[in-house]
Amino acid sequence: MQAQSITDGGRIDEIVIRGTQRIEPTTVRSYLEVDPGDRFDAQQLNSSLKSLYDTGLFEDVVLSREGDRLIVDVEENPIINRIAFEGNDELDTETLRQEVELRPRVVYTRTKVQNDVDRLLEVYRRNGYYGAQIEPKLIELEQNRVNLVFEVDEGPETEVRAINFVGNEAFSDSELRDQIATEESAWWKLLGANDTYDPDRLSFDREQLRRFYLSEGYAEFEVRSAVAELTPDRQAFVITFTLSEGDRYTFGEIDVSSSLKGLDPAQVEDAVTTEQGDWYDASAVEETISNLERAVGDLGYAFVEVRPQTNRDRENDTIDVTYQIQEGPKVFVERIEITGNVRTLDRVIRREFQLVEGDAFNASKLRRSRERIQDLGFFKEVNIDTQRVPGEAATIVNVDVQEQATGSLTFGAGFSTSDGPLGAIQLRERNLLGKGQDLQLNLTLSGASQRYDLSFTEPYFLGEPVSAGFDLFRTSTSRDNDTFGGLSSDSRTYDETELGGALRTGYDLIDRWRQNWRYRFSQRTVENVDDDAALIIQRSEGTTNLSSLTHRLTFNGVSQENMISDGFTAFTENTFAGLGGDVTFLKNVVGADWYRPVVDKWSIHLGGEVGHMFGIGEDTRINDRFFIGSNQVRGFDSSGLSPRDKPTGDPIGAKTYYAGTVELRFPVGFGDDLPIRGRVFADTGASFGVDGNPNPVQESASPRVAVGVGMSWRSPIGPLELDLGFPVVKEEFDEEQIFKFSFGTSF
């Protein structure tokens, strides 16, 4: 007997639903587009079948006919009971779970599972595992439930085996590899992540190459292609950049024009950093634009736009640049939107802005605001962009930050010829409770001294741009003149203890200039003085109270990028003691540091400081003088350059000192993923001048010199610093300290 076709004609007398378990038959009926009494119409039945499948509730649906009855057989998709991952070692389960859309108690479908598999594979590709394979497995349970298990075979990390360049003549392959973020894999890059293939990073590399060539005068440079080819074993990529360098250009005529009423271009010509005859540099053009906008803004012009007009002379390979200063659109800041700050409060970021809602938009102030936010040290990245409000003379400033660890637990260690082994622990939170407050606890221990220090700083006291803070401290020191005196109490000359506190405040005077004030009160005790100690030390035995006021003026013009500092910083500090207490003196210190990049990732640092003090109506005391050593001149002990009592050899401090350094910093060669920077240095300094000492004094104002090498490493456990200093010019009574290092970790 031939089966009856569902479209043989006639009318539907009854609809029968079969196979439902969790789903009510009436629910199935609601998706059908036919009812009893309707004809067996092929189009309507096909549409009903499609509607049932589109629900995602059914794995299979069959429509059939028995006489005048329409039979609907369904097979329900199971419900997911649990989702698990197996075989994932490089990416944790929580990371993978966030990528899948399926969840427990959701209907299982093959399409959704395949979409989730594709997402997981993409996550592995972004992390450098292009050979990863993921297979979904079902474990059937009762009541049509299943456990879904993603079985992961991560495979080896897909490294970058080689980076090749085609078409480069001006620069070698190795020079160009230094300009891009992607790196070739090497055994020593175990801690890095840039030696795996990342298509987003490859796009960034193209832009980096373009910027580099434009900064070197190649105005017609083009990256024609950047191709990543997977090796046959699917374990590595070979990346090839095809370049078109073009000719190298120099700057031709440089001019500044202005359409602003009352503005003479000569007033801002000093802001131009590009010079005729120099190699063309697109970044220098951008810098000049910023300088001109800032300079014109400082003259009182709120709405300014600087546009460079270039004229390229291909015959002579020159580019003329005219900076046209004109009135920009009159735009105001409608609002400032801040995102990305999970922990840091909005007001901590907002108070660093030099623009507020309703102000005239100023690109120079916006750039300075970004610098101020970055200088907080709370964020790994700070990105600011603007969005014009359609139809209005207003803009929205969007600030996106990426937070970084602001707490640190730092350990320091070293060896001193006077103190023996020493160690230090610093616990610090620079963004306490996300409010920008700074809390520090320091503990320093050595064979000769112990120091405990607690400090707190509120950078915006009572909501005003004025910092306020306090310090509590206790210091205990055993002074001696033995070569390894820190290791043995038998060689102690005297003990010194200081207990006290301080109140601090500070505020910005003008841009980059800051003024700080500190009142300090402490009780100092000199005791356990040896009978054979210097007479000046014996006369200092007892307790004195110190009450002092310190003023410090600082200029900070230093910026830092990729561990490279650039700029100038200087300070002057004046301390007057005599506001009560038992001691009266005046102490002055001035210093400055200059940092400058010289060639790619190489930089130079020049620094120096000078200090002098004198008693007012009395001689200076030993515990108020300068003790100069390893902090100023590496290669010498912490008080290794101090004047000494000749009969005993005890260091007795100095009234005057000077110190300077010349340091060349350079990459060791392991790339950004293992950021180790080396340095060679030459330090010089001396301290001299003593009053009130009845015995002859060993001292010299002639400069001592030490040379050495060192390194800095941002290791996974925190920054590590190591220096080896070797005195080459010294006096016979100086004390040396060759080796010094410290390391720390952050949380």
N, C-alpha and C positions, 0 to 999 in steps of 0.2 A: 504494500500500500504506500503510495507516494505521500511524503510529509506535506502538510499544508503550509503554504507560504504565508508569511505574516502580512503580505500585501495583496492577498487574493481577493480582497474586497469584503464587503459586509461591515457590520457595526460591532463595536466593542460592547459586550454584554457585562463583563466583569474584569477587574484588574486584580491579579494575585501577586503579592510580594513574597519572595522566598529567600532565605539565607541570611536574614538580619539577625544580629546578636545584640549589640549595644544600641543600635539605631532603631527607632520606632518605625514600623511600616508606613505610618502616616507621614513621616519625614520624607521617606522615599517618594511617596505619592505626590508630595508638594513640589518635587522637581520635574515631574512628568508634565508634558504639554498636551496630554490627551486625558479625557474622562470617559466613564461609561456613557454610551450613546453616541460617541464620536466614531467616525469611520476609521478603519485601519489605513491611515494615510502615511506613505513612506517618508515624506518630508517631516511631518510632525514626530514620527517615531524616531527618526535619526536625530532630530533636534533634542528630543527627550533623552536619548542615549548620551549625547554630548553633554547635556546639562548635568547628568549624574556623574560622569567622569570629571567634569570641571569642579565638582565639590571637593575632590581630593579625599573623599571618605571611602572610596571603593577601589579595590585592586582590580576587580573584574565585574562587568555588567553584561548580561545577555538578555535580549528581548526575544520572546518566542510566542507562538500562538497555539492554543488547544481549543479547537472549535471557535467559539466566539469569545473565548477568554484570552486576555493579554497577560502573559506570564513574564514577570520581571525577576530574574535570578541575579542576586548580588553577592559578591565576596568582599567583605569589609576589609579595609586596610587595618593593620594592627595598631594598637596604642603603644607608644614608647614608654617603657617603665624606667629605664636607666640608660645613660650614655657614658661610655668609658673609652679610654685611650690606652693602647698598649704599644710598647716599643719606642715611645718618645723619650729621648734622653736629652737632646740639645734644647728643645723647647718644652717648657713645663706644661702640665695639663691645664692649668688655669688659662694660660695664653691661648691654647688651642680651643678651649671651651668657649672663650669669648668670640671666636671666629665662626662657630657653627650657629645656624639659625634654629635647627631642631632642638627641642627641649623635652624633658620628661612630661608625660601626660598630653603630648601632642601626637596627632595622627601621623603615622609613618607613611611616606611615599618614596618611591624610587627616585623621582625627579628631585625632591628636596635633598635626599641623601647625596645624589651626584653633585648637586650644587654645593653642598657642604664640603665634599671631597675636593672639588675644584678650589674652593676658598682655602682649605688647609694646604693644598699644594702650593698655592700662591704665597702663603705665609712662609713656607719652607724656602721657596725660591728667593723671596726678599731677604732671607737670612743666609743665602749662599748654598742651599742644598737642592740643586737642580736634579739630582738623581733620586729624590725621595719618591716613594710609592706608598699609597694608602689604599687599603682594601676594607670596605665596610662588611661586617659580619653580623648576622642576626642570631640571637638565642631565643627560641620560642618558649613562651610561658603559657600558663593556663589563662582562660578568659580572653584569648586573642590579644595578649600582650607580648612585647618583645623587649629584650635588652639589645641595644645597638652598640657594637664595639668597632671602633676604628683601629685597625691593625696597621701600624706605621713601620715602614722600613725607611729610615732616614737616609741611609747611604752615606758616603763620605761627603764632607764639605767641599763644595765646588769652588776651588781656588782659581785665582788668576795666574796662569802659568807664565804668560809672557805678555808684555805691552810693546807693540811695535808702532813706529811712525813712518809714514811714506810721504815724501815731498819736502821734508825739512832739510834745509841747507844751512841756515843761519845758526841753528842750535842743535846740539847732539841729542840723541834719544835720551840719554841720562839726564840732561838738563831739563827736557820736557817732562820726563817722569816726575821730577821734583815739583812741577807746577800743578799736577793733578792729584785728586784725592785717592783714586784707585792705585793700588800698589801690587807689584809682583810678590807672590808668596815666597817666604823664606823661613828657615827653621827658627830664626830668632823673633819672628812675628807671632809667636804663639798667643800673646796677649792682645793682639790687634784684631780688627774686624774689617779693615779696608783692603785686604788681599783676597776677598771673595767678590764674585760678580754681583753687581747691583745695577739694574738698568737706570734707576733714578740717579745714582752716583755718576753713571756714564754721561748722562745729560749735563750734570753739573761740571764734569770734567771738560766737556766741549766749551762751556762758557768760561771756565778757568783758562783754557788755552787761548781763547779769543781775547780775554782781558790781558793776558801776559803779552801776546804779540802786539796788541794795541799800545801797551805801555812801553814797548821797545821800538816804536816807530813804524810798525808794519800796518798801515792804515787800511790796506786792501786784503788783509788776512782773512782766510775762510777755512773752516773745517768742513771738507766736502763730504766726509762720511766717518762714522765711528761704528765699526762692526765687531761684534763679539761672536766668536765661533767656538762651539762646544767640541772638545776633542772626542775622538772615536770612543774612548773608554768612559765618556760622560762624567769625568771626574775633575775637569778643569776647563777654563776658557782661555782663548788667545784673543786679545783685543788689538785691533789695528785701526789707527787714526790716519786718515788720508788728508793731507794739508795742502793748502795753496798759500804760500807766504806773501807773494807779491813784492813790490819794491819797498825799500825803507825810506821813510820821509823824515825831514827835519822841519822845525817850525820856521815859517817865513816871517812876514811882518805881523807884529802883535799890536792890536789897537783896542781902545775902549771908547765906545760912544754912548751917549745918553740922550733920551728923549724926555727925561724928567725935568720939570721946570725948576730952575735954581740949582741944579746939580752939575758941577763942573767935573768931568771925568778925571781931571788931575787930582781931585780930592781922594780918589780911591785907587789910583794906579799902583800904590804899594801892595794892594791885595792880589795883584797879578803874579803868579808864580811861574808862568811859562815865559821862556826867553827865546828870542830869535837865535837860530843856529843850533839849539838843543834838539836832540832826537824827539820826534813827535811822541807825545804821551797822553793818551786819552784820559787816564786817571788824573794827570796834572790839570787838564782842562776842567774836569769835574771839580777838582779842588779849588781852582780859581773861581769857578761859578759860585761855589759855596762861600768863598772868602768875600767876593764882591757883594753877594746878597747880604752877608753879615755886616759888611762895612757900610753899605747903603742904608741898611736897617738901623744901624747905630746912629746915622745922621738924621733919623726921624722919619724916614719914608716907610710907611707901614706895608704898602702893597707894591712889591717889587718883583720883577721877573728878569732874569739875565739869560739871554739866548746867544750861544756862540754861532757866528756865521763863518763858515770855512770856505776857502778857495784853494782847490788842489791844483798845483802845477806839476803835471806828470812829466814834463820835459826836464825840469830841474829838481824833481822829487822834493818839493817843499809844500807846506800847507800854511796859508795865511789864516789867522784867526782874529776876528773882530768880536769882542764881547759887547753885545748891545743891551744896555740897561734901559728897561722900559717899564711903564706902569703895568703891574699885573692885575689880575681880576680881584675886585674887592670882595674878598671871601672872609667870613667869620667862622670861628669854631662853634659848631652847634652843640656837640657833645664829644666826650672822650670815652670810648668803650675799651674795657680791659678784660682780657681772657687769658686763660692758662695758669693763673695764680690759684692753685689749689689751697695752699697753706698761707701765703702772704696776703694780708688784708689789702683791699683796694686803696685805702688811704695812704698806705706806705708807699705805693707806686705813684699815686696821684700827686702827693706833695712834692715829688721831684720834678714835676712839670713846670716849665716856665711859661706855659700857656694854660688858660682856664676857659671854660665855656663862656662864650660871648666876646672873647678877645679877637682882634684882627689876626688872621692866620699869618704866621711868620715861619718860613722854612728853617731859618737859622736857629730860632728858639726851639723848634721841634727837634732839630739834630742835637742841640745841646741837652734837651730833655732826655733824649735816648741815652746820651753819654752818662748823664747823672744816674739814670736807672741802672745802667750796666755797671757803673762804679759802686753800686750798693754791694755787689758781690753775691747777691741772692739768686741770680738767674744765669743759666748757661747761655741762653739766647734771649735777645730783646729785639723784636721786629715791630716797626711802626709804619703803617701806611695810612693814606687818607682816601676818603670816599666822598665825592661831591654829592650833595643833595639835589636831585633833579628839580629844575625850575626855581632854585633858590640860591642866593649868594652865601651858601653855607657849606661846611665840610664836616665830616665825621672822622675823628682821629681814632684809628683802631690800633690798640696795643696788644700784642700777643707775646707772652713771656713763657719761657721754659725754666722751671725751677730746678735748682741744684741743691746738694747738701750744704747746709750752713752750719751744722754742728761739726766739731772736730775734736778728736782725741789724739793729741800729739805727744810723742815720746822723743826725747832727745838724749844723746849719750856722747861721751867724749872722754878724753884723758888729759889731765893737766899735770905739768911737772911740779906744780905747787899744791894742787888740790887732789891729785890722784884721780881715780875714776869718778865720773859725775853723771847724773841722770836728771831728767826733767820730765814732768807730766803736765800737760795743759788740757783742761777740759773747757771747751768754749762753744757757746751758741750765739751766732751773730744775728739771728732773726728769731728771738724768743717769742713763742706763741704767735708767730707771724706778724708781730707788731714792729719789727725792725730794731728791737732792743738787743743790746749786747751784754752777755753775762759770761764772765771768765773766772775760772778757778785754776791757779797755778801752784805747782809744788816742785821745788828744785832741791835736790839732795846731792851732796858730794861728801868726800872725806873731810871737808873743812867747813861746809856751810849748809844751812837749811833755810828755805824761804817759802812762806805760805802767803798767798795773795788772792783776795777776792775782790772783783770789780764789777760794777754795773753801770751801763750807760743808756739813757733815754735820749735818742737823737732829736726828738721834737718835744721838748718839755712844754706841757700845757697847750699843746697844739701849735706852738710857735717854732720857727726854724732856729731853735737854740737848744743845744745839747746840754744835758745835765747828768752827772753821775757821781759815784763815790768809790773809794778804794779802802780796803782794810788789809793790813799786812803785818806780818811778823817775820823778822830775819834774825838768824843766829849764825855767827861766823867765828871760826877759830883761825886766827892769823898766825902764821909762822914763816920762818925763813929757811926751812929745811927743804932740800931738793924734792923729797917725796913727803913733805910735811902733812899732806892730806891723809896719808895712810897711817899715821901714828900720832896719838895724842901726847906722847912724851915730848914731842918737839914743839908743842904749842907755845906761842909768845904771849898771846892774850885772847880773850873771848869778847865778842861784841854782839850785843842784842839790841834790836830796834823794834818797837811796837807802836803802831800808829794808824792814822787814816788820813784821807784827803777828800775834798769836795772839788768837783770840776764843772766847768761850763765852757761852751764854745759856740761860735757862730760865724757865718760867712760875712766878710766885709763887702767884697765885690767878687765877680766871677773868678774862681780858682784861688782866691785869697781867703784864709781862715784865721781867726784869732781865738786863742784858748787861754783860760785863766784857771789856776789851781791853787787852792789853799791847803796846806799840809801841816799836820801837827804830829810829832812823834816823840817818844821817850827813848833815848839812847843810853845804853849802859856798857861801859868798858870794865871788865873784871878779869880775875884770874891772870893778872899780868905777871910774867916771869920776872924773877929778880934780875936776870941778865938781859932783859928787853931794852930797847932803846929808851933813853931818858924821856924823849918826847911822848912815848907811849905810856911810860909809867906816870907822867904828869897828867895824862888824859884819863886815868882811872877814875871811875865814878859815874854818876848819872847826870845827863843834861837833857833839857827839853828844847826841841827845835820847832819854831813856828815860822813858816815861810809862805810867801806868795810868789807864784811863777806865772810869767806871761810868755806866750809862744805865738809867733806870727809865722804862718806857713803859706807858701805858694806851691800849688801842685799843678803842673802843666804836663804830666806824664800820662800817656795812654798805653795800653797793652793789648796785644793781639798775638795769639799763638805763642805765648811765653816771650814775645819780643817787646821790650819797652822802648818808647820813643818820647822824648820831651825833656823838660827841665823841671826840677823841684828844688826849693830852697827854704830855709827856716832860720829864725833867730829866736833864742830863748834867754830870758832874763829872770833870775831868781833873787829875791830880797828876803833875807832872814833877819828877824828882829822885831816882828809884830808880837811882842811878848817873848817868852822863852828865855834861854840862857845864852843864845848864840846870835851874833850879828855879822853878816857878811853880804857881799854882792857877787853873784856868779853869772857870767855871760857866755853863751855858746852860739856860734853861727855855723851853718853848713849848707852845702849845695851838692846836687847830683845831676849829671847830664847823661842821657841815654840816646843813642842814635844807631839805627840799622845802617850797616855799611855795604854789605852785599847780601845776596839771598840767604836769609835766616842767620846771618852773622851780624853781631851788634857790638858796640863798644860802650863802656860805662866809665865815666870820669867822676870822681867824687872827692870831697874834702870837707873838713870841719876844723874849727879853732875854738878853744875855750880858755877863759881866764877868770880868776876869782881873787878877791882880796877881802881881808877882814876890816870891819869898820870899828875903829877904836880898840882893836884887839888882834892878836895873831889868829891865823886860821887854825882849825882843828884837824886832826888826822882823819876823822870820819866825815869831813866835809870836802876834802880835796878830791882831785881827779886821780883815779887809778886806771891807767891806760894799758891795753894789751890786746888780746885776741879779737875783741869786738871791733877794734879799729885797725889793727895791724896783725893780720894772720901770720902765724909762725912764731908768735910770742904768747906767753902765758897771759892770763886775764889781768894781772898787774905786772907783767914782765918788763914794761918800759918805765916803771915808776922809779923816782929817786929813792935811794936807800941810805939808811943810817950806816955810815962807814964801819964803825966798830962792830956792829951786830949783823949787818946785811939785811935788816928788816925793811920792807917797803913802807914808805911813809907818805906817799901821795904827793901830788904836784899842784901848784897854783895855775900853771899854764900848760897847755898841750896843743899839738896840731897833728893831723893825720890826713892821709890822702890815698887814693887808689886809682889804678888804671887797670881795666879788666876787659878782655876780649872774650865774648861768648859765641859759641858756635854749636851747630848740631853735630852729634857724634856720628850720625849716619844711619840710624835705624828707623827714620821716618816718623810720622805723626802718631803711629800706633804704638810706638815705644819711645815716648818723648824724652829722650835723654839729651841734655845739653851740657857740653863741656865748657871749661873756661881756663884761661891762663891769666895770671894777675901779677901785679907788682904793687905792694903796699909800702907806705912810708909813714913815719911819724916819730914823735918824741914828746916827752913830758919833763918839765923842769920847774924850778922855783919852789923854795921851802922857806917858811919863817918859823921862828920859835924853836928851832932845833939846836940844842946846845952842843951837839957833836958835829964833826965834819960829815958832809953829805956827799954821796956818790950820785952825780947827776950829769946830764949832758943835753944841751939843746940841739946837738947835731943830729941830722935825720938818720934813723935806722931804716933799713930796707929789707924786705922779704919778698921773695918770688915764689910762685907755686902754681899748682894746677888744682882743679876741682870739677865737680859735676853736680847736676841737679836732675832728678828723675821723678816724674809724676807716676810713681809705681801704683799698683792696685791697692796697696795698703796705705797710700798717701805719699806726700812729697818726701823725698830723701835728698839730703844735702851732704856733700863730702868735700873736704878741703885738705890739701897737703901744702903746708907753708914752710919755706926754708930760708931762715935769716942769712943774708949775704953781707950786710953791714950791721954791726952790733957793737955794744960795749960789753966788757967782760962781766959786768954785774947784772946784765939783762938775763931774764929767764925765758926759755923757749917752750913752745908747744907745737909740735910738728903736725899732729893729726887731730882733726875735728870733724864730727859728723852728727847728723840728727835725722830722724825719720818720724813719720806720723801717719795717722789714718783719719778718715772722715766718716760721718754717719748722717 
